[in-house]
Amino acid sequence: MQYAILAMESPRDYDARTDPAASPEYWASWAAYVSALRESGVMGAGAGLQPPETATTIRLRGGTREVQDGPFADTKEHLGGVFLIEVADLDEAMRWAARCPAAVHGSVEVRPVLPAMA
């Protein structure tokens, strides 16, 4: 079954990406996680995302497009990346999610992927 691992990161995590003192450890943890996913054969796809302030949110209201700079919600955590994995069941997906670096300071959401539309 295919699952999405949604890595939710805190502002502290986003800061660690570019902090000269913290970035080596930050990026090393992600490199190790991605390598483990690839080597196990469960990873279908994955991508990290730019920080929330680079987002643009679109809504259609009454046929009119509304554009907002930044993320839709003002939250303490933001989507930092997503991985699609193919595993036997939810328990295995949760084991991979628990290994995700975002689980340490942020959170990780595991969600089944809908089957492809015909």
VENGI-V242603 format. One record per pair of residues at least 24 apart in sequence whose ideal C-beta (glycine too) atoms are under 10 Angstrom apart, sorted by the first residue. I is the first residue (numbers start at 1). J is the second residue. D is the distance in Angstrom with one decimal. If there is no record, write none. Layout:
# VENGI-V242603
I;J;D
I;J;D
This chain:
# VENGI-V242603
1;85;9.4
1;86;7.3
1;87;6.7
1;88;7.1
1;89;6.5
1;90;7.9
1;92;9.0
1;93;7.9
1;112;6.5
1;113;8.1
1;115;9.8
2;42;9.8
2;44;6.8
2;84;6.1
2;85;7.1
2;86;5.3
2;87;8.2
2;93;9.1
2;112;7.3
2;113;4.1
2;114;9.0
2;115;8.5
2;116;9.6
3;42;9.2
3;44;9.7
3;83;8.7
3;84;7.5
3;85;5.5
3;86;8.0
3;87;6.4
3;89;9.2
3;90;7.4
3;92;8.6
3;93;4.0
3;94;8.9
3;96;8.1
3;97;8.3
3;110;5.7
3;111;6.6
3;112;5.7
3;113;6.3
4;44;9.8
4;45;9.7
4;46;9.9
4;82;5.9
4;83;7.1
4;84;5.8
4;85;8.0
4;93;8.9
4;97;9.9
4;109;7.9
4;110;7.4
4;111;4.9
4;112;7.8
4;113;5.6
4;114;9.9
5;33;9.7
5;37;8.8
5;43;9.5
5;46;8.2
5;81;8.5
5;82;6.9
5;83;4.4
5;84;7.9
5;85;6.3
5;93;7.2
5;94;9.5
5;96;6.4
5;97;5.2
5;99;9.6
5;100;6.1
5;102;8.8
5;103;9.8
5;108;6.1
5;109;7.6
5;110;6.0
5;111;8.4
6;79;6.1
6;80;8.7
6;81;8.0
6;82;5.5
6;83;8.4
6;97;8.9
6;100;9.4
6;102;8.6
6;107;8.8
6;108;6.8
6;109;4.1
6;110;7.7
6;111;6.7
7;33;9.2
7;46;9.3
7;48;8.1
7;49;8.8
7;77;9.6
7;78;9.9
7;79;7.3
7;80;4.8
7;81;4.5
7;82;7.0
7;83;7.5
7;97;8.8
7;100;5.6
7;101;7.5
7;102;3.7
7;103;8.3
7;106;7.0
7;107;8.5
7;108;5.8
7;109;8.4
8;75;8.6
8;76;9.2
8;77;4.1
8;78;6.7
8;79;6.1
8;80;6.6
8;81;9.3
8;100;9.7
8;102;6.0
8;103;9.3
8;105;9.7
8;106;4.5
8;107;4.6
8;108;6.7
8;109;6.6
9;48;9.4
9;49;9.0
9;51;9.0
9;52;9.1
9;77;6.3
9;78;6.3
9;79;7.9
9;80;3.5
9;81;7.9
9;101;8.8
9;102;5.4
9;104;10.0
9;105;7.2
9;106;4.4
9;107;8.8
9;108;9.8
10;75;9.8
10;76;6.5
10;77;5.5
10;78;8.3
10;80;9.0
10;102;8.7
10;104;9.8
10;105;5.1
10;106;4.9
10;107;8.9
11;51;8.9
11;52;8.6
11;76;7.6
11;77;8.5
11;78;8.2
11;105;9.7
11;106;9.7
12;105;5.9
12;106;8.7
13;51;9.8
13;77;8.6
13;78;9.2
13;80;6.6
13;101;8.2
13;102;7.0
13;104;8.6
13;105;5.4
13;106;5.9
14;50;9.4
14;51;4.9
14;52;7.5
14;53;9.0
14;78;7.7
14;80;7.3
14;106;9.7
15;51;9.3
16;101;9.9
16;105;8.5
17;48;8.9
17;50;9.7
17;51;7.8
17;80;9.0
18;51;9.2
25;101;9.7
26;101;7.6
26;105;9.9
27;101;9.6
28;101;9.3
29;99;9.9
29;100;9.2
29;101;4.1
29;102;9.4
29;104;8.0
30;80;9.5
30;81;8.1
30;100;8.9
30;101;5.6
30;102;9.0
31;101;9.7
32;99;9.0
32;101;8.3
33;81;10.0
33;83;8.7
33;96;8.8
33;99;6.2
33;100;6.0
33;101;5.7
33;102;9.1
33;103;9.9
34;81;9.6
34;83;8.1
34;101;9.8
36;96;8.4
36;99;6.8
37;83;6.4
37;84;9.9
37;85;6.7
37;96;6.9
37;99;8.7
37;100;9.3
40;85;8.9
40;87;9.1
40;96;8.2
41;85;9.7
41;86;8.2
41;87;9.9
42;83;9.0
42;84;9.4
42;85;4.5
42;86;5.7
42;87;5.4
42;88;9.6
42;92;7.9
42;93;8.8
42;96;6.7
43;83;6.3
43;84;7.5
43;85;5.8
43;86;8.2
43;96;9.0
44;83;8.1
44;84;4.2
44;85;6.4
44;86;5.6
44;113;9.1
45;82;8.2
45;83;7.2
45;84;4.6
45;85;9.0
46;81;6.8
46;82;6.7
46;83;3.9
46;84;6.9
46;85;8.5
47;81;6.1
47;82;6.3
47;83;8.2
47;84;9.6
48;80;6.5
48;81;4.1
48;82;8.7
48;83;9.7
49;78;8.3
49;79;6.1
49;80;5.8
49;81;5.6
49;82;7.7
50;80;9.4
51;78;7.7
51;80;8.5
52;77;9.5
52;78;4.1
52;79;8.1
52;80;8.9
53;78;9.4
55;79;9.0
76;106;8.8
76;107;9.8
77;102;8.6
77;105;8.9
77;106;4.9
77;107;6.1
78;106;8.5
79;106;9.7
79;109;8.9
80;106;7.1
80;108;9.9
82;109;9.6
82;111;9.8
83;108;9.6
84;113;6.6
85;110;9.2
85;113;9.3
86;113;9.3
